[in-house]
Amino acid sequence: MHKPPSIVRFERMWWISALLSLIAAYLSWDRVQNSIRARFAEDPALRANPFGAVVADWTQLAGVTITIAWTVMVWFLVARRANRAGRWLTVLTALLSGAQLAILLGGLALGRTLHPLSHSAAATAAILMVLATAALFAPSSRAWFGESDEAERQPI
């Protein structure tokens, strides 16, 4: 089946959003690492853990890796397999992106910033994620997900 325009738009926005998220992670990497290390240094229970330093170093990398795996999996389900469950996983991702955007804006309102370009990239990525998800509910994507009404399938 030929991909409808809404699925093509979804893919483009999805991957641009993913790229912007990676840029945001890269730009804020050092500050986030320092924040994680500071938490481990302040908390005696965490400091007493012999694996604390390893956890501090690998926490952010694990988060980025999981995010990449999730992004590829959901994209594959939606754009390659036309899977309805993938569409709802995209909705879940968009909701989490919206929550991330709200937290980001709240942090900015309180004067907390990791990196100005990082915040801009993350905010743009979240908005694109929501727009990509909306594209999956366009009328042209109904056939892609096998949701055409019986009346639409019958010739007049």
C-alpha positions in Angstrom: 0.0 0.0 0.0 1.2 3.5 -0.9 1.8 5.7 2.2 -0.8 8.5 2.5 0.5 12.1 2.8 -0.3 12.2 6.5 2.0 9.2 7.2 4.8 10.9 5.3 4.3 14.0 7.3 4.3 11.9 10.5 7.6 10.4 9.5 9.2 13.7 8.7 8.1 15.4 11.9 8.9 12.3 14.0 12.5 12.1 12.8 13.1 15.9 13.0 11.7 15.7 16.6 14.1 12.8 17.4 17.1 14.7 15.9 16.2 17.8 17.9 15.9 15.7 21.1 19.4 14.3 20.5 20.7 17.8 20.0 19.1 18.9 23.2 20.6 16.0 25.1 24.1 16.7 23.6 23.9 20.4 24.5 22.9 19.8 28.1 25.0 16.6 28.6 27.7 18.1 30.9 25.3 20.1 33.1 23.0 17.0 33.5 26.0 14.8 34.4 27.2 17.4 37.0 23.7 17.5 38.4 23.6 13.8 38.8 27.0 13.7 40.4 26.0 16.4 42.8 23.0 14.4 43.9 25.2 11.4 44.6 27.7 13.6 46.5 25.0 15.1 48.7 23.1 12.0 49.6 25.1 9.7 52.1 23.0 6.7 51.1 23.9 7.1 47.4 27.5 8.0 48.3 27.9 4.8 50.3 26.8 2.7 47.3 30.0 1.3 45.7 28.3 1.5 42.3 27.2 5.1 42.7 29.8 6.6 40.4 29.0 4.1 37.7 25.3 4.8 38.0 26.0 8.5 37.9 28.0 8.2 34.7 25.6 5.8 32.9 22.2 7.2 33.9 22.0 9.8 31.2 23.4 7.5 28.5 20.9 4.8 29.4 18.1 7.4 29.2 19.2 8.5 25.7 19.6 4.9 24.6 16.1 3.9 25.8 14.7 7.0 24.1 16.3 6.1 20.7 15.1 2.5 21.0 11.6 3.7 21.8 11.6 6.2 18.9 12.7 3.6 16.3 10.2 0.9 17.6 7.2 3.2 17.5 8.2 4.6 14.1 8.5 1.1 12.8 5.2 0.0 14.1 3.4 3.1 12.6 5.2 3.8 9.4 6.2 0.3 8.3 3.6 -2.0 9.8 0.6 0.3 10.0 0.0 -1.0 13.5 -2.8 0.6 15.4 -1.1 -0.1 18.8 1.9 1.9 17.4 -0.4 4.8 16.8 -1.5 4.7 20.5 2.1 4.4 21.6 2.7 7.6 19.6 -0.1 9.2 21.5 1.5 8.2 24.8 4.8 9.6 23.6 3.1 12.9 22.6 1.5 13.1 26.1 4.9 12.6 27.7 6.4 15.2 25.3 3.7 17.6 26.4 4.5 17.0 30.0 8.2 17.5 29.3 7.3 20.8 27.6 5.3 21.9 30.6 8.1 21.0 33.0 10.6 22.8 30.7 8.5 26.0 30.6 7.9 25.8 34.3 11.7 25.5 34.9 12.3 28.5 32.6 9.7 30.5 34.5 11.6 29.8 37.7 14.9 30.8 36.1 16.4 27.3 35.8 18.1 26.6 32.5 20.5 23.9 31.4 21.4 25.5 28.0 19.3 28.0 26.0 19.7 26.1 22.7 19.0 22.8 24.5 15.7 24.2 25.8 14.8 25.6 22.4 15.6 22.2 20.7 13.6 20.3 23.4 10.6 22.6 23.1 10.6 22.4 19.3 11.0 18.6 19.5 8.0 18.3 21.9 5.8 20.5 19.6 6.8 18.5 16.5 6.0 15.2 18.4 2.5 16.4 19.1 2.0 17.5 15.5 3.4 14.2 14.2 0.9 12.4 16.4 -2.0 14.6 15.1 -1.0 13.6 11.6 -1.9 10.0 12.4 -5.5 10.9 13.0 -5.9 12.7 9.7 -8.6 11.3 7.4 -6.0 10.1 4.9 -4.4 7.9 7.5 -7.6 5.9 8.2 -7.0 3.5 5.3 -3.3 3.1 6.3 -4.4 1.7 9.7 -7.2 -0.4 8.1 -10.0 1.7 9.6 -12.0 2.5 6.4 -15.7 2.3 6.9 -17.5 -0.4 5.1 -19.5 2.3 3.3 -16.3 3.8 2.0 -15.1 0.5 0.6 -18.2 -0.1 -1.5 -18.4 1.6 -4.9 -21.4 3.9 -5.4 
